[in-house]
């Protein structure tokens, strides 16, 4: 089972990088709970998770999440990744602040912690620093 769970997480990152919202949403269970630094309360359900990715794609149209390391035990997995792209659109920081497009290249290291049940992600917590998005807008 562990190998299938690892493959699910790899497929999730492949879907992110392809900007394939349908494939991304299919990785998540109907009862999924998602947490990240840009949301005040957990996001619940696969449609809401899909909307999170859509928000990121709108703010960073060329976003890529490179999977640097993936490991786990059974149904609990951890992925270390690098988020790259150009901040081209407004991003809400989850606390009511709209972070204007800085036009800067973004490179952020992050960690995703996932719980998988019956071949779907049921819990997703992503840790990263939004500081790169809070940089002053470029005058370019």
Helices and strands as residue ranges (DSSP letters): H 2-18, H 21-26, E 28-35, E 43-44, H 46-59, E 64-73, E 76-86, E 91-92, E 98-99, E 105-117, E 120-127, G 130-134
